[in-house]
Amino acid sequence: MSIKYEIHGIKNAKGDGKEQKYVHLFAHEAQSDHALEDDIQANCSLTKADVRAAFSALRDHMVRALASGSRFHLPGVGYFSLSVGLDAPDDLPDDKMRADYIRLRNIRFRPERSLLSEVVSGVSFERAGFSSRSRQYTEEQLLSLLRHYFATHTCLTRRILQRVAGLRESAAKKWLQHLTATGVLQKDGASNAPVYLWRG
């Protein structure tokens, strides 16, 4: 199955006035634990209980290895290691640095070449027929859309604005905050489920 993608651009990303392009993939949901157990049981002699026990033991071993400063190798998959950072004042001399300034940031993963090669040979991409980005509006364009909406509706919610305007949640929230602050909309209802009335 092809992985859907779209191309985005960030203007002046490197400060040179040029637009930097990048690929946004629409990743599928991760397989559930139960589905993974079912798949493994169907393809080898392990039962689902065996799979759960193996995963639990593997996790415990990984925690011990990483917490002791070792890399953890999962055969056929790759290597896991710690990513750390230093939270200390910039002007602090090296001889004053203490261990409690070191913070665990993340766990890095480096796949084995064989795993990467198999994924490369099996992956394919297809441009998505939809977009994850919010539509771009001037204030007057959005007001025109809202006038049309309120001609037949009495109130608006954030979800409805997302749907009718093609906005992402964050963009819809920003527009609602702005239009409420400027008096175009009036916020009403419960704080956890507000509705917006037209006052334009």
Secondary structure, 3 states (H helix, E strand, C coil): CCEEEEEEEEECCCCCCCEEEEEEECCCCCCCHHHHHHHHHHHCCCCHHHHHHHHHHHHHHHHHHHHCCCCEEECCCEEEEEEEEECCCCCCCHHHCCHHHEEEEEEEEEECHHHHHHHHHHCCEEECCCCCCCCCCCHHHHHHHHHHHHCCCCCECHHHHHHHHCCCHHHHHHHHHHHHHCCCEEEEEECCEEEEEECC
